[in-house]
């Protein structure tokens, strides 16, 4: 797992280690639905798969997966006024990502599957209370998002990029 300084700070919190992550009901439905492999080889979350998927060309698999496999995990129940909010948000986002990666294990193309977990940490932003955890899944096949190469460029988000080795079984 690669992280930026903001995520490392959240992961270093004592509160984080003691927190048992949970997943809200809607996101649990995404976990339960799992993955599908499209005829093009694209790995798509069943719950986020559009009704009409146009064939994603081999040269753009990762990019196409990134656009479709975009999950907003609610943080509404975590109590934003508490100092534990951001570490608990990171815990929830990472827990969800690890579970989805584990569910993809063994699918064709999953050996290059990655998850980018983002937690908004700019508490001075007026929209801070509306933020959730954002998790996007994509494989490193064809063109794929390369803006996660320099995670320190993200100063308003705690970022972690995980692969199958970070997943739980």
Secondary structure, DSSP 8 states (H G I E B T S, - for coil): -EE-HHHHHHHT-HHHHH------HHHHHHHHH-EEE-TT--EEEGGG--SS-----GGGHHHHHHHH-EEEE--GGG-TTSTTHHHHHHHHHHHHHHHHHHHHTTSTTGGGEEEEEEEE--TTSTTGGG--EEEEEEESSSS---TTS-GGG-SSEEEEEEEGGG---
